[in-house]
Amino acid sequence: MIKYFVIIIFIIFSSTAYSQKILIPMDLSQTDHLKAYGITYWHLNNGGNAEWLLNYRGGSFMFDYTDNLATECRIRGVFFERISNSSGESILEEVRREGVNMDAIKLEKAPKVAVYAPPGVQPWDDAVRMAMEYAEVKHDIIWDEEVLTDKLKDYDWLHLHHEDFTGQHGKFWVSYRNAPWYIQQVSLSESMAKKMGYADVCALKKAVAEKIKQYVAGGGFLFAMCTATDSFDIALAAAGVDICDAMFDGTPADYNANNKLNYVHTFAFENFKLIMDPTEVEFSNIDVGAQNINNPDADYFTLFDFSAKYDPVPTMLTQCHVNVLKGFLGQTTAFDKQFIKNSVTILALKDGSSEVRYIHGNVGRGTFTWYGGHDPEDYVHRIGDPPTDLNLFKNSPGYRLILNNILFPAAKKKKQKT
């Protein structure tokens, strides 16, 4: 009898331990917000599931308890709470209750991630790549050849950063045409254009933009920052129009180009005008952020509130432990609200202005998210500046917005409420 009693106690104890939960809070109690995303990605990548608790303690994550998961949290320095299964059920009941702006989204499968970037070292740093490397999120680097040969189908999520899809090499010709890095970049792009059968880099980049558009329309998730945001839409609008001057493609630009743009093809922007002067680093009048360069203390933007139950996607994308974030510049910093299509959801705006910092939209069966600026923790990141050490910014709200986008494709689609 004693033997059977011991066995029963052991079974009860084992069942209780198995039913426990791990809660990773994402409020101010969290020691390392950025690595918390990496933990969640790691768990999904190893076949686990998670609950993303929207608007609960800063957008927390909850998992079934395992010793391996708890150990991984300790190794990476991520704060977690071990709670009972009944406590976990109470949390789910709380966030799902009608009348509260919270909800639970099940995360089921780690997305396969690609970053569009040229080979070799560039004279600037990519905040998204740094965030993924710090958070230990696996990703592949692809470039023009992979895009044009349909390798995008192998990936769920694609990131574009400081890329000029107009083919004007970032419009850095005036300031940097004699710099070794610029010469190398031009040579690399021209060699790729020739290899892929295009007359020049301008034609190559427009073709790449069109391929990426097809990827999104087919169900891909696209995220872009800085120059890639507006130059991508410009390339789509300028299909069949020569917007590159002679120093870029050997022929003069069509200076009637602004009258030939087709905004039907773009993702986010319409009715904008190109800045045709090749000596001016701006691509168009979409970007309005440069006016803040001498006043960082006044540069803040506010995340919009969304209904977690009825608008789960924008809610996921804006999960943070603060709602007001400090601004940061890029070659493209902010988007003029007047040029944003009505179909696009504005996620963040500078108070009292038309400066939109963060937007999201749908194209076909896929989505895109644009985030203005270059590096959330380096207000003016100049060419040649050292990369940001994210060990010093473990709780960066600006970097959290980037990592929200990486987990967003893992979410199980919910039926719309009626």
Buried (B, 14 or more C-beta within 10 A) or exposed (E): EEEEEEEEEEEEEEEEEEBBBBBBBBEEEBBBBBBBBBBBBBBBBEEBBBBBBBBBBBBBBBBBBBEEBBEBBEEBEBBBBEBEBEBBEEBBEEBEEEEEBBBBBEBEBBBBBBBBBBEEEBBBBBBBBBBBBBBBBEBEEBBBEBBBEEBBEEBBBBBBBBBBBBBBBBBBBEEBEEBEBBEBBBEBBBEBBEEBEBEBBBBBBBBBBBBBBBBBEEEBBBBBBBBBBBBBBBBBBBBEBBBBBEBBBEEEBBEEBBEBBEBEBBBBBBEBEBBBEBEEBBBBBBBBBBEBEEEBEEBEBBBBEBBBBEBBBBBBBBBBBBEEBBBBBBBBBBBBBBBBBEEBBBBBBBEEBBBBBBBBBBBEEBBBBBBBBBBBBBBBBEBEBEBBEBEEBBBBBBBBBBBBBBBBBBBEEBEEEE
